[in-house]
């Protein structure tokens, strides 16, 4: 007997998810999030690393509630629809390293695939180079997939293991409630806060959390994934997920136009630089690493919410990568790439290629 | 001929890749795919449908689903 189909997994479900996320992301900017950064998983995890004091880049420190909402919203959806599956054991250290370098690439470009889309929707022409890099990186990743690359099977485990990442998110949410942002203060209790720069720009806590929960819920149901959108098209000529990604861009563009947030051009775009080769190369690295890890940074959070411990390890890798990125001067700023950004991308590509060439296992 | 694919514990896109490889091999008129998560079930059914195969049966065994795909 066939199960009742998951409506959100259909063509209109994924497009609806893209429309919903695109609209909400543009509105979050209206509510206070940084320009073209209504939702950016890489940027927000980097801000979280800063809020926890793992790096001391003063302009990017804030415990972003959207990220917690993503995981917890997905957890809620997974429980409601009986899809919570605690599982782990598919090459966790490899996933950590991929997350680590995916973040380094994203911070050279200044954004994850979600933000690349939002930057484009806000009129930032440099995003085109990032998106081209993303496609190129994912294409490279599909060559490895075709050549037999895979990270092996996961095992089912106790529920507690699947709960660890959601509990970590709840713990951070509790910290933010106990030590909220105080205007003009760079620290409250154990948390660090930006007093200027993008880290100081944020929507009210409950708005951010609510948006994150809603996106997490809908993305879990629809399997929304920006990397998968491009990968499935390259690999199978399948446009299912791509529909969602394009819907996000178009909707964010329309909402930006409606609320006066569309400013076409290359120069002077918010939290962006115009070193186009490095915009391309940063996202090339990110795209490859996301493809080898099987999901964009958002998807990894949603998977972590439904009990995937390997996706949770990838998330931790991204947080660690963000800390190192800023501590080592790998991350870009509006002035251009960091002093060691080039080396960061080169090492990341070498590490990803090493993983791509070496992780093979016959499955069938 | 029936081909059976064990895609349990594998995450996207592996279950789809294995299924499409079996379709492409052209030896089977029935393919059985074992998956253990909903996303894989949806993805395998969608990909097979796009290749003109039909989902003849879905049977749940605990957390696992056994997908039976038929040619044409």
HADDOCK unambig.tbl for C-alpha pairs under 7 A between the chains (distance, minus, plus):
assign (segid A and resid 1 and name CA) (segid B and resid 58 and name CA) 6.33 0.50 0.50
assign (segid A and resid 1 and name CA) (segid B and resid 59 and name CA) 6.47 0.50 0.50
assign (segid A and resid 2 and name CA) (segid B and resid 57 and name CA) 6.82 0.50 0.50
assign (segid A and resid 2 and name CA) (segid B and resid 58 and name CA) 5.36 0.50 0.50
assign (segid A and resid 152 and name CA) (segid B and resid 10 and name CA) 6.75 0.50 0.50
assign (segid A and resid 153 and name CA) (segid B and resid 9 and name CA) 4.49 0.50 0.50
assign (segid A and resid 153 and name CA) (segid B and resid 10 and name CA) 4.92 0.50 0.50
assign (segid A and resid 154 and name CA) (segid B and resid 9 and name CA) 4.65 0.50 0.50
assign (segid A and resid 154 and name CA) (segid B and resid 10 and name CA) 6.59 0.50 0.50
assign (segid A and resid 155 and name CA) (segid B and resid 9 and name CA) 6.14 0.50 0.50
assign (segid A and resid 294 and name CA) (segid B and resid 12 and name CA) 6.45 0.50 0.50
assign (segid A and resid 364 and name CA) (segid B and resid 5 and name CA) 6.74 0.50 0.50
